[in-house]
């Protein structure tokens, strides 16, 4: 008999739990952007926390409809529908994810780097710089419409299988009920972690693929790296790599209803480098993907001519891409160090001015 490990046994999402989640949200990007709404909509954080705790206990969560807008990706021109949750639902997202942390820590693979503190795209780069030395072959995978394709039924089945807290299961169900477009919601912290969790089953499936050769168990792949719905699978043997990828695609389709975009096997070389998370890695050299490099170059050129707060934010955002690649010569030749320092000063002054111009921040 196989015993299944369960999580969150007897966990109660009381006021203390929600208050800790609120503090985490407050120091996250979502909190930085939306904390000012708390006073306007609820009067104080304590009132919001009390309301959430009472509604969870009474099983009467009342969440506002999600507001959505179309966002055009500046890099590739893709149009995405982004959901903006109420601050109440954002805090609830963090409370549920905090409760599910033991499950997420156990299931999400080490080389799944999206939404994991301390990893992200820089972790992609570091891994590829090490693995590119192994040579061999690689496949770049992309799940087709990942968020919309993960059904509520799949998430509920996973939760009911592993979670043993009625409070957590109720909150998960209440959050999913607000996703009236069918799948997960782009822009939601809860959806990000649920997408990672679903993909983790494919991650561990790949880990277990192998064959016996001369009486010894040999894995079919050598490395795998996932940035949410983008996967990089590597192997020394071309045939083994094909078998592994086809098996993964079949497993994810049958178990979770997910489809992958067309793929091909590439030989890891100067002509076919590793490309993941915006970084392009060859042996001894790491550069930016051409579309991202053009965007960064354009941002600095515009900021040189017109130093607005909007362009300053864009410059600071692009700076991280440049300093994490072999772009030192480009930075020095174009004096980007100086422009970056100016952009930081402009943002700092704008932030201080905003503290005294928003009605919520004016001291009474």
C-alpha positions in Angstrom: 0.0 0.0 0.0 1.3 3.5 -1.0 0.8 6.1 1.7 0.4 9.6 0.4 1.9 12.4 2.4 -0.6 15.2 3.2 0.0 18.8 4.2 -1.6 21.6 6.3 -3.2 19.1 8.7 -5.6 21.1 11.0 -4.2 24.4 9.9 -6.5 27.3 10.8 -6.3 30.5 8.8 -6.9 32.8 11.8 -6.1 36.4 12.4 -2.5 35.8 13.3 -1.9 33.8 10.1 -3.5 36.5 7.9 -1.6 39.3 9.7 1.7 37.5 8.9 0.6 37.1 5.3 -0.3 40.8 5.1 3.2 41.8 6.3 4.7 39.6 3.5 2.4 41.1 0.9 3.3 44.6 2.2 7.0 44.1 1.4 6.4 42.4 -1.9 6.0 44.2 -5.3 2.2 44.0 -5.0 2.2 45.6 -1.6 4.5 48.4 -2.8 2.1 49.3 -5.6 -1.2 48.9 -3.7 -0.6 49.5 0.0 -2.0 53.1 -0.4 -5.4 51.5 -1.3 -5.8 50.0 2.2 -6.6 53.2 4.0 -8.9 54.5 1.3 -10.9 51.3 1.1 -10.8 49.9 4.6 -9.6 52.7 6.9 -6.8 50.6 8.3 -5.0 47.3 7.8 -6.5 45.9 11.0 -10.0 46.3 9.6 -9.0 44.4 6.5 -7.3 41.6 8.4 -10.3 41.3 10.8 -12.7 41.2 7.9 -10.8 38.4 6.1 -10.5 36.4 9.3 -14.2 36.7 10.1 -15.3 35.8 6.6 -13.0 32.7 6.4 -14.3 31.5 9.8 -17.9 32.1 8.8 -17.4 30.7 5.2 -18.7 33.9 3.7 -15.8 35.3 1.7 -16.9 38.3 -0.4 -14.3 39.1 -3.1 -14.7 41.8 -5.7 -14.7 40.9 -9.4 -11.2 41.0 -11.0 -10.5 44.0 -13.2 -8.7 43.0 -16.4 -6.8 44.9 -19.2 -4.9 44.0 -22.3 -1.1 44.3 -22.1 1.2 44.2 -25.1 4.6 42.7 -24.4 7.2 45.2 -25.5 9.7 42.4 -26.3 7.6 40.2 -28.6 4.4 42.0 -29.1 2.2 39.3 -27.5 -1.1 40.5 -26.1 -1.9 39.2 -22.6 -5.0 39.7 -20.5 -3.7 40.8 -17.1 -6.0 40.5 -14.0 -5.9 43.1 -11.2 -7.3 41.7 -8.0 -8.7 43.7 -5.1 -6.2 44.3 -2.2 -8.4 42.0 -0.1 -7.9 39.1 -2.6 -4.2 39.9 -2.9 -3.7 39.5 0.8 -5.8 36.3 0.7 -3.5 35.0 -2.1 -0.5 35.5 0.2 -2.3 33.9 3.1 -3.2 30.8 1.1 0.3 30.5 -0.4 1.9 30.8 3.1 -0.4 27.9 4.2 0.6 25.8 1.2 4.4 26.5 1.6 5.2 23.0 2.9 3.5 21.5 -0.1 5.1 23.9 -2.6 8.5 23.3 -1.1 8.2 19.6 -1.3 6.8 19.5 -4.9 8.4 22.4 -6.8 11.7 21.3 -8.4 15.0 22.9 -7.6 15.4 24.1 -11.2 12.0 25.6 -11.3 13.1 29.2 -10.8 10.0 31.4 -11.5 8.4 33.0 -8.5 11.0 31.5 -6.1 12.8 34.0 -3.9 16.6 34.1 -4.7 16.3 32.4 -8.1 14.5 33.9 -11.1 16.2 34.7 -14.4 19.6 35.1 -13.0 19.5 31.5 -11.8 18.7 30.5 -15.4 21.8 32.3 -16.6 24.1 30.7 -13.9 22.8 27.2 -14.6 23.2 27.6 -18.4 26.8 29.0 -18.1 27.7 25.8 -16.2 25.7 23.3 -18.3 26.8 24.6 -21.7 30.3 23.2 -21.0 28.7 19.7 -21.1 27.8 20.0 -24.8 25.4 17.4 -26.1 21.8 18.3 -27.2 19.0 20.4 -25.9 15.3 21.1 -26.5 13.4 24.3 -25.7 9.8 23.6 -24.6 6.9 26.1 -24.2 3.5 25.2 -22.8 0.8 26.6 -25.0 -1.3 29.2 -23.1 -0.2 27.8 -19.8 -2.4 29.9 -17.4 -5.7 29.6 -19.3 -5.1 25.9 -20.0 -4.8 24.9 -16.3 -8.4 24.1 -15.3 -10.0 24.7 -12.0 -10.8 21.0 -11.8 -7.0 20.1 -12.0 -6.2 22.6 -9.2 -9.0 21.4 -7.0 -8.0 17.7 -7.5 -4.4 18.4 -6.5 -5.6 20.4 -3.4 -8.1 17.7 -2.3 -5.4 15.1 -2.8 -2.7 16.7 -0.7 -4.3 19.3 1.6 -5.9 18.5 4.9 -7.2 21.9 6.1 -10.8 22.9 5.5 -9.9 26.6 5.8 -7.3 26.3 3.1 -9.5 24.3 0.8 -12.4 26.8 1.3 -10.1 29.7 0.4 -8.7 28.0 -2.6 -12.2 27.4 -3.9 -13.2 31.0 -3.2 -10.2 32.3 -5.1 -10.9 30.0 -8.1 -14.5 31.1 -8.2 -13.3 34.7 -9.0 -11.4 33.4 -12.1 -14.4 33.5 -14.4 -12.4 33.1 -17.6 -11.9 29.4 -16.9 -8.2 29.0 -16.2 -5.7 30.6 -13.9 -5.3 34.4 -13.7 -2.2 36.1 -15.1 -1.1 38.7 -12.6 -2.2 36.6 -9.5 0.4 35.4 -6.9 -1.8 32.4 -6.2 -2.0 31.5 -9.9 1.8 31.8 -10.3 2.3 29.2 -7.5 -0.4 26.9 -8.8 1.1 27.0 -12.3 4.5 26.1 -10.8 2.9 23.3 -8.8 1.2 21.7 -11.9 4.5 22.0 -13.9 6.4 20.4 -11.0 4.6 17.0 -11.7 6.2 17.1 -15.2 9.5 18.1 -13.7 9.6 15.0 -11.4 8.3 12.8 -14.2 11.3 13.7 -16.3 13.6 13.1 -13.3 12.3 9.5 -13.1 12.8 8.6 -16.8 15.7 6.3 -17.6 16.7 2.9 -18.9 18.9 0.0 -18.0 22.2 -0.2 -19.9 24.6 -3.1 -19.2 22.7 -3.7 -15.9 23.0 -0.1 -14.8 20.2 2.5 -14.5 20.9 5.5 -16.8 18.8 8.7 -16.8 17.5 9.8 -20.2 18.3 13.5 -19.5 21.2 15.3 -17.8 19.7 18.7 -17.0 16.3 20.5 -17.0 15.5 24.1 -16.3 12.0 25.6 -16.0 11.0 29.3 -16.0 7.3 28.8 -15.4 6.0 27.5 -18.7 9.3 27.5 -20.5 11.5 24.5 -20.2 15.0 23.7 -21.3 15.8 19.9 -21.4 19.4 18.7 -22.0 20.9 15.3 -22.7 24.1 13.8 -24.1 22.3 11.3 -26.3 20.0 12.7 -29.0 17.7 9.6 -29.1 17.3 9.6 -25.3 16.3 13.3 -25.4 13.6 12.7 -28.0 12.2 9.8 -26.0 12.1 11.9 -22.8 10.5 14.9 -24.4 7.8 12.9 -26.2 7.0 11.0 -23.0 6.7 14.2 -21.0 4.4 15.8 -23.6 2.2 12.7 -23.5 2.1 12.7 -19.7 1.2 16.4 -19.4 -1.5 16.1 -22.0 -3.1 13.0 -20.4 -2.8 14.1 -16.8 -3.3 17.9 -16.9 -4.7 18.7 -20.4 -1.6 20.8 -21.3 -0.2 21.1 -24.8 3.3 22.1 -26.0 4.3 24.3 -28.9 6.3 22.7 -31.7 9.9 21.8 -30.7 13.1 20.5 -32.2 16.3 19.0 -31.0 19.3 21.3 -31.2 23.0 20.5 -30.8 24.5 22.7 -28.0 27.1 24.8 -29.9 28.0 28.3 -31.0 25.4 28.1 -33.7 22.7 26.8 -31.4 23.3 28.3 -28.0 21.2 27.9 -24.9 18.4 30.5 -24.7 16.3 30.8 -21.6 14.9 33.6 -19.4 16.1 36.3 -21.8 19.8 35.2 -21.7 21.7 33.5 -24.6 24.6 31.4 -23.4 27.5 30.1 -25.4 30.7 28.5 -24.1 32.6 31.4 -22.5 30.1 34.0 -23.4 26.7 35.2 -22.1 24.6 37.8 -24.0 21.1 39.1 -24.1 18.4 37.9 -26.4 18.4 40.3 -29.4 14.9 41.7 -28.7 15.8 42.5 -25.1 19.1 44.1 -26.0 17.4 46.4 -28.5 14.8 47.4 -25.9 17.6 48.2 -23.4 19.6 50.2 -25.9 16.5 52.1 -27.0 15.6 52.9 -23.3 19.0 54.4 -22.6 19.0 56.4 -25.8 15.6 57.9 -25.1 16.5 58.7 -21.5 19.6 60.5 -22.7 17.4 62.9 -24.7 14.5 63.2 -22.3 14.9 62.4 -18.6 11.4 61.7 -17.4 10.4 59.5 -14.4 8.8 57.0 -16.7 12.0 56.5 -18.8 14.1 56.4 -15.6 12.1 53.4 -14.4 12.7 51.7 -17.7 16.4 52.4 -17.6 16.7 51.0 -14.1 14.8 47.9 -15.2 17.0 47.3 -18.2 20.2 47.9 -16.2 19.8 44.5 -14.4 19.8 42.8 -17.8 23.0 44.4 -18.9 25.1 44.0 -15.7 24.2 40.2 -15.6 25.7 39.6 -19.1 29.1 40.2 -20.8 28.2 43.8 -21.6 30.9 45.7 -19.8 32.4 47.1 -23.0 29.0 48.3 -24.2 28.3 50.0 -20.9 31.6 51.8 -20.8 31.6 52.9 -24.4 28.2 54.5 -24.1 28.5 55.9 -20.6 25.5 54.0 -19.3 26.9 54.0 -15.7 26.3 57.7 -15.4 22.8 57.5 -17.0 21.9 54.8 -14.5 22.9 56.9 -11.5 20.9 59.8 -12.8 17.9 57.6 -13.3 18.1 56.3 -9.7 18.2 59.9 -8.4 15.2 60.9 -10.5 13.2 57.9 -9.1 14.3 58.6 -5.6 13.1 62.3 -5.8 9.8 61.2 -7.4 9.2 58.7 -4.6 9.8 61.3 -1.9 7.5 63.8 -3.7 4.7 61.2 -4.1 4.7 60.5 -0.3 3.4 64.1 0.2 1.1 64.4 -2.8 -1.1 61.4 -2.4 -4.2 62.1 -0.2 -3.6 58.8 1.7 -0.1 59.8 2.7 -0.8 63.4 4.0 -0.6 63.3 7.8 -3.7 64.3 9.7 
